[in-house]
Structures are given as structure tokens and as C-alpha cells.
Amino acid sequence: MDAETTAKWYVVHTYSGYENKVAQNIEKVVDNRKLRDTIQTVRVPVEIVESTDASGKKKETESKLFPSYVLVKMVMTDESWYIVRNTRGVTGFVGPGSKPVPLTDKEVEALGVDVRKVRETVDFKEGDEVTVLGGPFDGWVGVVKAVNMEEQTVDISVSMFGRETPATLSLSQVKKVED
């Protein structure tokens, strides 16, 4: 395939909150007009954020990685440009002037377009007491020494036999002690 018929990823700017609607509308037009070979994939990059409420119940919610943007993998033709550009909620393609610029393979990989990561949120901080929910320290209470959101871990100190014992656990293995 030559460069003119190879699908590339493009970034489309939308009104805030219209990302999913824009993606659905583009998909609907593609299906109705049988243009799947031209506009192949439409994505709203999201990650799953896992949080724990006060009662210890886990809840997962989707969070948009790039609010107001939709990624479209397509072969750039006058027709595909027109369809995407004139979809309700689209303000334009990302690129200088009116010429859309495709993402490089390195940029697509860095965006993790095909990957959905799970990220935890926590309601505790350094110095808080937490209860361990599993593993060798199950049921023990420790003090948070450090929280590493990048690694999704928490360092705690547990008092065992009169000595402070350090432990590194995943965020999902601890729950804040309620006052």
C-alpha cells in the first residue's frame, strides 16, 4: 500500500463533553455508508480509575485521558475529511491551518491508543492509619509512610512484637481506618 491509501491516526478536536457522541456519530456514518475501509477506527482514549469508598467497596469509573479529543484512524481522502470535519460536535482536526497532520507511530504508541490502564485513587495520605486487606499482614493496622501513584503501591509500617516492620503493598491491599 502506498502512503495515500494507508490509514493513519488523526486527532479530532471536539466540544467539551461531546467526545463519545462524536465517536458514535462518526461510527454511524461509516456503517451507513459502508466506509470501514476508509475510516477504520474511532477512539476516545480512556483509563479506568478504581476508587474505594468509605465502606471499602471498590468502584470503577472511566476517565477520559484527553478531554475534548477523539482519535480517528483513517485514510485521508476528501470524503473522509468531510465526514469527520462535519460531524456535529467536531471543531476541527489538530494540525496547522486546515491541513490535518497524522500522528507518528511513536506518538500513537506513547498515547497507548489500544491500551486501557487501570489506575487506583486513594483516600489516605502519609501519616494515616490503614488496615491491610490480605496477604501476610491481613487485618493488621499500619501507618502510611509513602504513597507511590506511579507504581500503584503504598509503603506502610506495621508494629510487630514491639518493632516497626516496613511493608510495601499495592494500593488495593489497604483501606483507611475510619475515625
Backbone bond lengths (Angstrom), bond angles and torsions (degrees), N, CA, C in turn:
res aa  C-N    CA-C-N  psi(-1)  N-CA   C-N-CA  omega(-1)  CA-C   N-CA-C  phi
1 M - - - 1.462 - - 1.520 110.02 -
2 D 1.312 116.57 140.40 1.456 118.98 177.56 1.528 110.07 -90.46
3 A 1.316 115.96 175.94 1.468 121.27 -174.55 1.524 112.42 -62.27
4 E 1.323 117.57 -28.65 1.465 120.89 -177.42 1.531 112.70 -73.08
5 T 1.337 117.20 -24.67 1.467 119.46 -177.25 1.527 112.92 -111.69
6 T 1.328 116.87 8.60 1.454 120.80 178.46 1.524 109.41 -93.05
7 A 1.321 115.15 129.61 1.463 119.12 179.56 1.519 109.75 -73.65
8 K 1.323 115.53 137.25 1.458 122.25 177.45 1.526 108.47 -129.21
9 W 1.323 115.69 160.57 1.464 121.09 178.14 1.520 109.85 -85.37
10 Y 1.322 115.53 133.18 1.463 122.71 176.33 1.526 108.45 -124.93
11 V 1.326 115.89 152.56 1.457 121.18 178.62 1.522 108.14 -105.14
12 V 1.337 115.22 128.17 1.461 121.81 -179.35 1.529 107.81 -112.64
13 H 1.329 116.49 130.82 1.464 121.54 178.21 1.526 108.49 -90.27
14 T 1.352 115.86 136.35 1.462 120.51 -179.12 1.523 109.89 -127.41
15 Y 1.314 115.43 168.05 1.457 119.26 170.11 1.524 107.57 -65.07
16 S 1.313 116.30 148.45 1.459 121.41 179.37 1.530 110.27 -59.14
17 G 1.324 115.46 131.26 1.461 120.84 178.74 1.518 114.24 86.26
18 Y 1.330 118.26 -4.33 1.463 122.16 -177.82 1.531 112.82 -99.87
19 E 1.336 117.58 4.06 1.466 120.55 -173.54 1.529 112.55 -55.27
20 N 1.328 117.56 -51.77 1.472 120.36 -177.71 1.518 111.59 -66.30
21 K 1.323 117.22 -40.03 1.472 121.54 179.51 1.537 110.42 -63.48
22 V 1.332 116.16 -43.20 1.472 120.62 178.24 1.528 109.74 -61.10
23 A 1.331 116.85 -46.49 1.467 120.75 179.97 1.530 110.83 -60.11
24 Q 1.333 116.85 -43.96 1.468 121.02 179.35 1.529 111.05 -63.73
25 N 1.328 117.06 -43.67 1.468 120.67 -179.02 1.529 111.75 -64.50
26 I 1.329 117.18 -41.60 1.472 119.79 178.14 1.523 109.30 -63.53
27 E 1.335 117.05 -45.32 1.471 121.25 179.35 1.530 110.94 -59.22
28 K 1.337 116.70 -41.02 1.465 121.15 -178.87 1.530 110.78 -63.13
29 V 1.339 116.69 -44.64 1.472 120.64 179.71 1.526 109.78 -65.24
30 V 1.325 117.29 -41.78 1.469 121.49 179.45 1.530 110.39 -60.36
31 D 1.329 116.07 -44.72 1.465 119.67 179.53 1.533 111.50 -67.10
32 N 1.332 117.40 -44.28 1.463 121.63 -179.06 1.528 112.46 -63.12
33 R 1.324 116.93 -39.88 1.471 121.05 -177.37 1.526 112.49 -95.20
34 K 1.333 116.43 2.85 1.473 121.86 179.99 1.535 111.30 53.94
35 L 1.329 114.98 55.62 1.463 121.56 -177.85 1.529 112.76 -110.86
36 R 1.338 117.32 23.96 1.464 120.69 -175.67 1.530 112.27 -59.79
37 D 1.347 118.01 -27.34 1.463 119.47 178.34 1.531 111.90 -74.26
38 T 1.335 117.85 -20.90 1.463 121.88 179.92 1.529 111.43 -95.25
39 I 1.324 117.20 -50.87 1.463 121.84 176.56 1.527 105.77 -109.76
40 Q 1.332 115.54 102.15 1.459 120.67 -169.46 1.525 114.84 -87.86
41 T 1.319 116.98 -43.61 1.455 120.55 -174.31 1.521 110.69 -142.94
42 V 1.324 116.08 140.50 1.461 121.89 175.44 1.524 106.28 -126.85
43 R 1.325 116.80 125.36 1.461 120.69 -176.42 1.525 111.95 -131.18
44 V 1.319 114.62 141.05 1.462 122.17 168.20 1.526 103.56 -110.57
45 P 1.345 117.38 103.03 1.468 119.15 -176.32 1.536 111.65 -62.59
46 V 1.329 115.09 123.72 1.466 120.98 -179.85 1.520 109.32 -132.79
47 E 1.312 114.53 162.13 1.450 121.06 169.73 1.519 106.20 -129.57
48 I 1.304 115.62 154.86 1.456 121.24 177.86 1.526 107.32 -93.09
49 V 1.314 115.94 122.72 1.458 120.76 178.39 1.519 107.30 -104.13
50 E 1.320 115.31 123.14 1.458 120.89 -178.32 1.524 108.32 -103.38
51 S 1.306 116.43 126.99 1.462 119.77 178.61 1.521 108.99 -129.94
52 T 1.300 114.72 160.96 1.454 121.01 179.86 1.518 107.83 -119.80
53 D 1.331 116.93 127.79 1.468 118.93 179.66 1.529 109.78 -82.87
54 A 1.318 116.93 178.68 1.463 122.39 -175.38 1.526 113.07 -58.74
55 S 1.335 117.23 -29.02 1.464 119.76 -178.86 1.530 112.61 -85.89
56 G 1.337 116.67 1.48 1.463 120.72 178.78 1.508 114.26 89.66
57 K 1.342 117.61 3.51 1.465 121.91 178.91 1.525 109.84 -77.60
58 K 1.337 115.75 134.55 1.465 120.46 177.65 1.521 110.25 -85.64
59 K 1.324 115.33 141.99 1.453 120.93 179.22 1.525 107.97 -137.25
60 E 1.325 116.45 134.03 1.459 120.77 177.99 1.519 109.41 -109.80
61 T 1.330 115.59 135.06 1.459 120.90 175.81 1.523 108.44 -133.13
62 E 1.325 115.08 150.94 1.464 119.79 176.33 1.511 109.25 -87.65
63 S 1.311 114.97 137.48 1.462 121.11 178.33 1.529 107.51 -127.02
64 K 1.322 117.33 129.30 1.461 120.74 -179.85 1.528 109.28 -71.55
65 L 1.324 115.60 130.49 1.459 119.94 178.58 1.525 111.15 -72.17
66 F 1.336 116.73 -36.22 1.454 121.68 -177.94 1.521 109.72 -132.25
67 P 1.337 116.89 82.27 1.467 119.18 -179.50 1.529 111.09 -55.09
68 S 1.325 116.32 140.61 1.473 124.93 179.88 1.528 114.11 75.87
69 Y 1.344 117.66 13.04 1.462 119.99 178.27 1.527 110.91 -131.98
70 V 1.330 115.05 144.56 1.454 123.17 176.33 1.523 106.46 -129.76
71 L 1.318 117.22 139.73 1.462 121.53 177.75 1.521 108.61 -100.67
72 V 1.332 116.00 134.08 1.461 121.40 -178.93 1.528 108.54 -128.37
73 K 1.343 116.10 125.03 1.469 120.71 174.72 1.511 106.70 -97.52
74 M 1.342 115.29 115.23 1.463 118.82 -174.71 1.516 111.67 -154.12
75 V 1.327 113.99 160.93 1.451 121.69 170.44 1.524 104.93 -87.55
76 M 1.325 116.86 122.24 1.463 120.28 -175.83 1.535 110.07 -76.59
77 T 1.330 114.97 108.63 1.463 122.17 173.97 1.522 106.53 -128.49
78 D 1.310 116.80 169.60 1.468 119.27 177.17 1.525 110.05 -59.69
79 E 1.335 116.82 -40.15 1.458 120.85 -178.14 1.532 111.66 -67.30
80 S 1.356 117.35 -47.33 1.469 119.73 -178.73 1.527 110.41 -65.52
81 W 1.331 117.24 -39.68 1.466 121.14 177.33 1.527 109.57 -60.41
82 Y 1.329 116.74 -46.04 1.466 121.87 -178.03 1.535 111.05 -62.60
83 I 1.334 116.34 -45.00 1.470 120.39 -178.51 1.525 110.87 -60.46
84 V 1.326 116.44 -50.44 1.469 119.91 -177.79 1.530 110.26 -67.41
85 R 1.314 116.66 -47.46 1.469 120.93 -175.72 1.524 112.00 -61.71
86 N 1.328 117.53 -32.44 1.461 120.99 -177.26 1.519 114.16 -99.93
87 T 1.321 116.48 16.81 1.467 120.55 174.33 1.522 107.76 -77.00
88 R 1.326 115.89 135.42 1.467 120.39 -179.72 1.528 110.33 -57.52
89 G 1.330 117.17 128.63 1.461 122.58 179.81 1.518 113.40 100.67
90 V 1.338 117.67 -13.87 1.467 121.29 179.12 1.525 109.09 -85.70
91 T 1.343 116.03 131.10 1.463 119.54 176.71 1.523 111.14 -99.81
92 G 1.324 117.74 -15.80 1.462 120.60 176.96 1.513 112.11 151.99
93 F 1.320 114.55 176.10 1.457 121.52 175.44 1.518 108.19 -88.70
94 V 1.330 116.12 155.20 1.455 120.11 174.76 1.520 107.30 -84.34
95 G 1.319 115.56 126.85 1.456 122.25 -179.29 1.514 109.12 157.34
96 P 1.323 116.91 164.72 1.467 119.81 -178.49 1.530 111.18 -69.90
97 G 1.314 115.90 132.94 1.461 120.79 178.84 1.513 110.98 60.89
98 S 1.316 116.47 -133.95 1.466 120.17 -177.48 1.524 111.73 -101.77
99 K 1.341 117.51 6.90 1.464 120.12 -177.61 1.530 110.71 -98.05
100 P 1.333 116.86 112.16 1.466 119.65 178.15 1.522 110.86 -66.25
101 V 1.324 116.35 141.14 1.456 121.55 178.67 1.526 108.24 -112.16
102 P 1.346 116.98 123.48 1.471 118.54 179.80 1.525 111.02 -70.74
103 L 1.327 115.27 153.19 1.458 120.47 174.90 1.519 108.64 -74.78
104 T 1.320 116.04 148.91 1.465 119.73 175.15 1.531 107.52 -78.95
105 D 1.333 116.35 162.71 1.465 120.49 177.99 1.523 110.31 -58.32
106 K 1.327 116.49 -37.46 1.457 121.30 -179.78 1.534 110.61 -65.13
107 E 1.338 116.86 -40.48 1.469 120.53 178.28 1.526 111.08 -66.39
108 V 1.330 116.73 -41.96 1.467 120.80 179.11 1.525 109.43 -61.49
109 E 1.324 116.39 -43.97 1.465 120.88 179.12 1.528 110.54 -63.28
110 A 1.325 117.27 -42.80 1.471 121.56 -179.88 1.526 111.34 -64.13
111 L 1.337 116.84 -33.07 1.462 120.68 179.06 1.523 111.60 -74.49
112 G 1.321 116.94 -17.27 1.458 120.03 -179.22 1.512 111.21 60.98
113 V 1.330 116.66 44.33 1.458 122.39 -174.39 1.524 112.82 -52.58
114 D 1.312 117.62 -39.07 1.454 119.64 -176.03 1.528 113.03 -96.80
115 V 1.310 117.41 8.94 1.458 120.96 -176.23 1.522 110.05 -116.40
116 R 1.318 115.96 134.50 1.472 121.17 174.27 1.518 106.96 -113.15
117 K 1.321 116.48 112.45 1.456 120.34 -178.75 1.520 110.31 -92.62
118 V 1.320 114.71 147.46 1.464 119.65 174.83 1.523 107.39 -100.02
119 R 1.307 115.85 129.23 1.458 120.89 178.91 1.520 108.32 -125.82
120 E 1.314 116.32 134.42 1.465 121.33 179.09 1.524 109.51 -91.65
121 T 1.317 115.57 149.91 1.453 120.74 168.28 1.519 105.85 -114.80
122 V 1.310 116.75 154.33 1.452 119.91 -176.85 1.519 110.81 -128.16
123 D 1.333 114.87 154.38 1.461 119.37 177.96 1.522 110.27 -112.33
124 F 1.343 117.00 19.66 1.461 120.55 177.91 1.527 108.95 -126.75
125 K 1.343 114.46 161.99 1.463 120.14 -179.05 1.525 108.76 -140.38
126 E 1.302 116.40 177.18 1.453 122.12 179.01 1.535 110.26 -54.47
127 G 1.326 116.22 131.43 1.466 120.97 -179.93 1.523 113.91 97.47
128 D 1.343 117.60 -18.44 1.466 120.98 179.63 1.526 111.02 -75.00
129 E 1.339 115.70 152.39 1.457 120.77 174.09 1.522 108.70 -89.32
130 V 1.350 115.23 137.74 1.463 120.74 179.31 1.526 109.37 -131.94
131 T 1.332 114.60 152.93 1.459 121.47 174.82 1.520 107.55 -101.18
132 V 1.326 116.25 135.94 1.462 121.20 179.76 1.532 108.44 -83.16
133 L 1.358 115.50 132.62 1.467 121.66 -175.75 1.523 112.28 -110.22
134 G 1.288 118.60 53.02 1.459 120.36 177.82 1.505 111.88 137.09
135 G 1.320 115.32 167.97 1.450 120.93 -179.93 1.519 111.14 79.87
136 P 1.325 117.55 -168.09 1.465 121.16 -175.98 1.537 114.17 -64.93
137 F 1.336 117.05 -22.23 1.460 120.60 -179.87 1.532 112.23 -100.88
138 D 1.321 117.55 19.03 1.470 122.11 -176.90 1.531 111.22 -51.86
139 G 1.351 115.63 124.63 1.455 120.87 177.76 1.520 114.16 89.11
140 W 1.327 118.10 -13.34 1.452 121.41 -179.94 1.527 109.64 -75.76
141 V 1.314 115.41 155.78 1.465 121.40 176.56 1.520 107.71 -108.78
142 G 1.342 115.54 134.49 1.457 120.58 179.37 1.512 110.19 -134.33
143 V 1.329 115.63 171.55 1.460 122.11 178.75 1.525 107.94 -109.66
144 V 1.337 116.01 132.25 1.465 121.45 -179.73 1.529 109.39 -70.23
145 K 1.329 115.20 125.61 1.464 121.18 177.35 1.531 111.02 -100.55
146 A 1.344 116.18 -34.06 1.471 120.74 179.75 1.519 109.51 -161.26
147 V 1.335 115.85 147.40 1.458 122.43 176.31 1.522 107.19 -120.11
148 N 1.327 117.43 126.22 1.453 121.86 179.35 1.535 108.10 -114.82
149 M 1.343 116.06 97.44 1.466 120.58 -177.97 1.527 111.74 -68.27
150 E 1.322 117.17 -32.28 1.460 120.86 179.99 1.527 110.89 -62.69
151 E 1.330 116.06 -45.57 1.460 121.34 179.97 1.527 112.47 -88.55
152 Q 1.352 116.67 -9.03 1.461 122.34 -178.16 1.534 111.20 61.40
153 T 1.358 115.42 41.76 1.456 120.64 179.29 1.521 110.31 -128.29
154 V 1.337 115.00 164.17 1.461 122.06 176.33 1.531 107.42 -135.23
155 D 1.334 115.81 134.63 1.456 121.26 174.77 1.518 107.11 -97.09
156 I 1.332 115.86 127.09 1.465 119.59 178.87 1.521 109.16 -128.00
157 S 1.304 114.60 166.13 1.453 121.66 175.52 1.527 106.82 -122.65
158 V 1.336 115.64 124.12 1.454 121.65 -178.83 1.530 107.77 -112.31
159 S 1.321 117.27 134.61 1.465 121.34 179.16 1.532 108.96 -85.62
160 M 1.348 115.56 113.48 1.476 121.38 179.28 1.521 109.15 -124.51
161 F 1.301 116.02 122.94 1.458 121.23 176.96 1.527 111.59 53.15
162 G 1.342 116.13 38.84 1.458 121.03 177.62 1.519 114.53 79.23
163 R 1.325 117.09 5.02 1.474 120.41 179.27 1.519 109.36 -120.91
164 E 1.326 116.22 146.17 1.463 121.43 176.54 1.527 108.53 -81.22
165 T 1.319 116.31 123.87 1.457 122.05 -179.84 1.527 109.00 -115.10
166 P 1.352 117.24 119.80 1.461 119.35 -179.76 1.536 111.28 -78.31
167 A 1.335 115.98 148.53 1.468 120.82 176.78 1.520 108.37 -148.19
168 T 1.316 115.85 142.20 1.459 121.57 174.05 1.520 107.29 -111.31
169 L 1.331 116.17 123.27 1.463 121.96 -176.99 1.520 109.81 -127.55
170 S 1.336 116.01 163.09 1.465 118.73 174.25 1.531 107.48 -75.35
171 L 1.314 116.28 155.38 1.465 121.00 -178.42 1.521 111.97 -57.37
172 S 1.334 117.18 -31.72 1.460 120.44 -177.42 1.528 112.82 -75.90
173 Q 1.344 117.00 -7.64 1.461 120.13 -178.28 1.519 113.52 -91.96
174 V 1.336 118.04 0.31 1.464 119.82 -179.60 1.517 110.70 -132.49
175 K 1.330 114.46 153.77 1.459 122.19 179.26 1.520 107.46 -137.23
176 K 1.314 116.18 135.85 1.467 120.86 -179.51 1.529 110.09 -62.18
177 V 1.332 115.87 137.23 1.457 121.53 175.71 1.513 106.91 -76.66
178 E 1.339 115.66 125.17 1.470 119.55 179.75 1.515 109.68 -79.96
179 D 1.322 115.61 142.73 1.473 121.41 -178.99 1.511 112.04 -69.44
